[in-house]
Amino acid sequence: MWFQDPESPGALYGPDTVWCIDTVSSEVRELYAYENLEQLARGYPTKVLLLPESTGSPGATVYHRSLYYRRRQSCVMILPPRTSWPGFPGHPGLHSQYPYSWGGYTDIDLAVDEKGLWAIYCTEKARGAVIISQLDPEHLRVIRSWETNIQKNKVANAFMVCGRLYTVQPNFYNIV
């Protein structure tokens, strides 16, 4: 997976920096930084950072120079460490309880857009329907949540743009 920080204020890594995590193996701990998309396409990272713990899903993102990802066997972790994680309302599924249609450990997907940091997940109470929660990036508290009528196991992926959820299905898109 690869992603960019929409609000990269630092000089260390610029606004064109592309971050990449190889999610093929089960013990993923490397975060690759590329100077720009061209360097990513060529496969030449500027820097390789070692994560303190393995990731537990491919749903990671970078926001305000911090990496947000689901720690293996847990919900979410943040780098650099901040306050303790308060969790999601309704206890989201873990260990492939509510994955995307292609499977894998995709229960909790983190995303960023122009409006902030988001979590895309499901709970038992929602019966597999996608829930979107906007998160406070400093304390990871849920600011607000929406339950959709989209069944997560019927879509291949989801992302946020301008505060709207987009889901990917073969041959068309849903907009919420």
N, C-alpha and C positions, 0 to 999 in steps of 0.2 A: 504494500500500500504506500502511497505517497500523498503528501499534503503540504500546504503552505500556511504560514501565519498571516492572517489578514491585517494584523496590527503589530508588526514587528518594529518596535521603537528603538532597538539597540543598534549599535554600530558593529558589534561582533558578528551578527548574522543579519544581513540586509533583507529588504522586502522581497527580493527575488529568490531567496534561499528556499530550496525544496528539501523536505525531510522525507526519509524513506525507511520503512521497517520491512524486512524480509519475513513474511509470515508463513513460510513454507514449513519450517521445522517446528518441533514442539517446545524447544528451549530458546525462544527468540529473546535476545538481550541487546542486540546491536541497533543503534539509531544512526543512520547515515545522513550527513548534511551535504548537499550539492549546491554549488554557487548559483545555479539557475537551471531551467528546464533543459537547456542544451547539454549541460554537464550530466544531468540525470540520464538523458537519452544515450549519451556516450558511455555511461557507467563509471565515471570518475568522481568519487566522493571527495569533498574538500576535507571532511573530518568524519571519523567514526567514534561515536560515544557508546560506552557500555552502560546499560541500564542496571540499576541495583537488583532488580528482580525480573523474571521472565514475564512477557505479556501473556494474557489469557485469551485474547481475541484480536482479530484484525481491525477492530473499531477504535483506532487511536487518532489523536489530532494535536496540533500545536496552536496555542493561543496566548498572546502576551508573553512570548518567550518561555512558556511553560509547556511541557509535554503532559498530556492527559491520556491515560490508557488504563485498560482493565488489567489489574494485576492477576496473575495466574491464581486460580482458586478463590477469587475475591470479586468485588464489584469494580471499584475504581481506585486509582492512585494518581498522584500528581507529582511532577518534578518541577521545580524544587519542592521538597516537602513543606506543607503549610499546616493548617489546622487539621484536626481529625475529620474524617469523612462521615458526614451525618447520614448518608444513604438516601435511597429513593423512597418515595411513598409507595406503598403497596408491594414491596419486596419483588424486584424484577427477577425473572428466571435466570438461571445460571446453568452451565454444563450442557448446553444445547437443548434446553427446555423449550425456548422460543427462538430458534434460528431463522435466518432468511431461507428461502426455498432451496438454495444449494447446500445447506447444512453448515457444518463447521461450528465453531464456538462463537457465534455471531449474536448472542443474546442481547448485549448492550453495545450500541454503536454511538460513538462520540463524534460530533461535527461542530464546525464553526462557520459563521457567515458574517455579514455586515452587522447583524443584530446581536451577536454574542456566541456563547458556548451552549451547546445543546446535547441532550442524551436522547437516543431513540431506542425504545425497549418495549417489553410486554410484561404483564403480570397475570397471575392466575385469575384475579378478579376481572380483568379486562378480557379474559378468555382468548388470548392470542392476538388481540387487536393492538395495533401500534400506538404507543403513548409517546408524546414528545414533551420533554421537560427542558425549560430554559434554566441554566445553572449560573449562579454567581461564581465567577472564575476565582475569586479570592478565597472564599470559604466553602465552595462547592454546595451551597444550599440551593434547593430547588426554588426558583423565583415563581414559576407557574408551570402548570402541566395541562395538556390537552389529550384526551383519548379520541382516537380516530375510529373509523369503521373499516380500516384497511387491515386485513389479516396478514401478519408478518410472514408467515410461511407461504404466502402466495406471491411475494415479491422477492426480487433478487438482491436489491440493495436500496438504500435511501440516503438522501442528503438534504441539506438546508441551503436555501438561497433567499436572502431578504426576508427572513422570518417565515418562509413557507417550506413545507415538507414536500419533497419530490421522491417518488418511489419508482424503481426501475423494474419493468416486467418485459418479457420477450415481446418485441414489436410495438410497445407503447409506454407512455408515462402517466402516472396519476399526479395531480396537483391538489394539495389540501390547503 
